[in-house]
Amino acid sequence: MAYLLFCFILLLFLLIRKRKINLFSPILLFIIYYTLVIILTSLYYFLYNNSQKINLLNFDFISKKEFFSTLSLFLRMLCCFCLGYFIYNRISNIYGKLLKDKYSIGISKFLNRFSGNKNDIRYLLLLLCVVIYFYSVIYGDKFFIRNSYLIKGTSTELKILSTITSFLLIFAAILNIRVLQINKFWGILFGLLIMLLFIGTGSRIASVAFSMFMITFLFKLPPSLKRLLFIPIIIIIIIFFGYNMSLRGNQLHGLLPYLNAFNWTKIVDGITFTVYYSFIAGFFFTHATTQIIHINFHDIIISLNPLPGNMAGWYSISSRLSIAPGIAPSTGIGELSFFSGFFTFFFILLGFVYSFIEENILLMIKQKKTVVAFLILMLIILNIVTLFEYNLRSSTRFLYYALFILFASKMFKTKKKVHDNKI
């Protein structure tokens, strides 16, 4: 393991030495995330005794030999990923030049480019009316108080409608960012309504929507107020995150019990569990994957297949790829570890593909296509996290979505040039 650690530190030094640090880098986000995973998991494993460990699904109690074996797997992954970056950097004509530039786009400039108009207020009002109507169909009066988080005995049609409504509410939260910039009264009013709808369903996406709202509100304030309120608003976002995470543990569910569920102990527990689940649990899930499941290379091919699950054959193998049936899937890193040579190839290729995506994100920022660049980056972040926490198929979905948007943007640009030349 020591030589892997040395190789990673050396590769990381070489990587950082020849580039500027920016927040729009999929390469740096991947490396930072998994470096934090290694550091936090090591501290958790060695500094907490067994009685203090969260021990989700009883996977945290592993021997030192098993711990270092799993740690070696993560270090090897990072080394291969860095090699993929260096290979792409070597063959690309413009990537190296782009990495040496500064990209001080800033959140304020991004929000200015995403600013709305008066029509957005009408569109958002109509959209929220549709969402409220759909939730009345799905929940009825149980939206306000119910005995379980999910309504038991819900039909397939209502489950599909619930999924559609959730996406509509997410879109409403994004549209409200535009509204908040042109009309604070309507923006705050709509923001409160959107948060109540999210909280009533117990959705953890409420934390994302709340963060977007508060950050937009903060960066539209005068500079003096922005500096004064920056830390308090970040603290409020963290507190809300813990509150949101604690809701599903309530005895009663629905908007009214959730609004009365503010409990400092539960909030702190929620924040602690979020850090654990986001940066630590996946490490032990990966070890469990290597010990519990049985996987063949055909399963990997199905997992990487971009076709829908029923066409790829996913549902014939999904039940086997689980470390706790019905609760926790196997992890993508753990699944790939069964095939040493392919593991190396996959993460070198992933570093190569991430570099290609980063090159295009930086080009988009230069061309002021910030919204598309931001959307691609969000999908890449989801790819990074789900590779750690979920199975390989779930993770690669987000990478495919990011690549689809990237190539669609390139095709649209090409067609627009051809059209302009004809004119």
Secondary structure, DSSP 8 states (H G I E B T S, - for coil): -HHHHHHHHHHHHHHHHTS---TT-HHHHHHHHHHHHHHHHHHHHHHS-TTT---GGG-S---HHHHHHHHHHHHHHHHHHHHHHHHHHHH-SSHHHHHTS-----HHHHHHHT---HHHHHHHHHHHHHHHHHHHHHTGGGGT-BSSSS-TT--HHHHHHHHHHHHHHHHHHHHHHHHHHH-HHHHHHHHHHHHHHHHHHT-THHHHHHHHHHHHHHHTS-HHHHHHHHHHHHHHHHHHHHHHHHGGG-SSBSHHHHHT---HHHHHHHHHHHHHHHHTHHHHHHHHHHHH----HHHHHHHH--S-HHHHTGGGTTTTSEEETTTEE--HHHHHTTSHHHHHHHHHHHHHHHHHHHHHHHHHHHTT-HHHHHHHHHHHHHHHHHHHHS-HHHHHHHHHHHHHHHHHHHHHHHHHHHHHHH-
